[in-house]
Amino acid sequence: MIDQRKKYSIDYSNYQGIVDRDIFRKILLDLGKIEKEIVFLGVDSISSSGGNLFKEKFPHRVFDFGIAEPNMIAAAAGFAILNKIPIASLYGFLITRVAEQIRNDVCYNNLNVKIYSNTTSFDLPTAGVTHHGLEDISFLRCFPNITIIQPASPLEAIIASYKAILDFKGPVYLRLTRDMSEEIYKEEDLKFEIGKANILKEGEDITFIATGRTVHLAKRTAVTLEKKGISVRLINMHTLKPIDEQVIIKSAIETKGIITIEDSNINGGLGSAVCQIVCEKSPTIVKMVGVSKNKFSVIAPSSQKLWEYFGITEENLIKITKEILCKARLN
């Protein structure tokens, strides 16, 4: 529900040169200046989760719960009941630990709690499977009332955070990443509406629907395919719940197939969401690229190596595109 409490304008020039985790540090500080009801909750990681600047400016509005993540979510629900705007920060892999509190305390009561993570997916590649946050979207998509947003770039992270925290009333999961430096928008072209996907490029042959960091991979692959004479429709699905059904149905009708691209588990993730809609409304070929194959991840020196391990690569996208178009021609 849109419930804009404060009038504000975003001065993007204040964010020039700020990338990766420093983006949310600056966003949080600026939001705290605009809205005095914001409180920041952390779990033994106030600084690494982006709350250090906010803590320096507003120390009385920061609460550290040590390693008691479920307690933090329960407390966030209490803050929301008191008409505060709690931002509860934790790493993505910990969503599975606090799922019960998110479901029962936050979502069941439809409380205005903002759950934020700037460390998700393979952001901690050398830490192994315990610290790879791949199931968070799958868990949270099942819960009524919650909105799930995954920005793809610094500018989108800024506007998404402002809208999700200041304008939108209700549970929100903001899924960011430590690697957020590559931009896809110009400031004058930036549009963001919760629940409405952004079509970055029109195309007639195949549709790429990507989210978060994978939008950049999809964009690079689209450029390569265009050089081969294949027209790609590129969609940035920044809101995973509620998902933009209309843009999916339109693409299913107008192109020969859809490929979903994500850096989380396709079981319950973006791929599953798209397949559910396509199967019900407009059947077409859908191939899912992401974490799959019913296997755990592994320790790796970089997130790029883990993307390669699961086939989240330009080569695989090109291969799947050609398979879909070949099958479409045969039909």
C-alpha positions, 0 to 999 in steps of 0.5 A: 500500500502506498502511504507517502509520509514525507515529501522528498526529492532525491538528489542523485548527485549526492551519490556520485562515485558511491558503489557497492555496500557504501550505497546503502550506507548513504541511503540509510543516512539520508532516509534517517534525516527525512524520516525520524521514525526510522530505526535500524536493527542489526545482528552483530554486523551494524557496520558491514550491513551499512548502519555505521553512518546512521549510527554515528548520526542517530545512535539512539535509533540503532539496536544491535541484537548480537546473533539473535536474529529471530529476536531482531525480527520479533522486535522489528514487529514491535517497533512497527506496532508503535508506528516506527519504521524498522529496518532490520538488516541481516545477510541473505543466508539468514532468512531461513533462520528467521522465516518463522518470525517473518511469517508469523510476526511480520507478514501475518500482521501485515506490519510495516517492517523493512527487511534489508540485505546487502549480502546475498546469493554468492557474495561470500563465495569462499564461505561455502554453502552455509553462507550462500544466500540462495533460498531467501526469495523462495522462502519469502515468496510463499508468505502473504503480504510481503513485497520482494524487491531486487534492484539491478544497479546503484541508481535503481537501489537508491530509488527502490529504497526510498520508495520501499521505505518512505512511500510503501506501507507493509512488509518489504524485503530489499535484496541487494548485493555487495557488488553493485557498481555497474549502471544500466540507467541514465538518471533522466531515464530512471523509472521505478514503480513497485510491481511494474517491470522495466523493459530495457529493450524491445525484441521479437525473437526471445525474451530475457527476464532477469533480476538483480545482478543478472540483468547485466549478464542478460544485457551483455548477452542480448548485445551479442545475440543482436549481432547474430541477428537475434532480436532480444526483449530484455526485462528487468524484473526488479519486483519479484513479489508482486510480480508484473504478470502483464509484461510476462503474458505479453512477452509469452504471446509476442516472442517465441520463448522466455529465459529467466535469469537469476542468481538464486534458487529457481525453485520458488524464485523468479523462474518458478514465478514466471512459469506459474503465470505462463502455464496459467495464462499463455503457455510458451517455452520457458527455460530457467537459468539460475541455481538448480539441478537439485544440488548445493553450491560449493566453496569457490574463489569468486562469485563468478566461478559459482555462476559458471558452476551453475551455468549462469553465463553468456555462453549458456544463455546463447545456447538455450536461446538457439535451442528455443528458436530451433524448436519454434521453427520446427513447430 
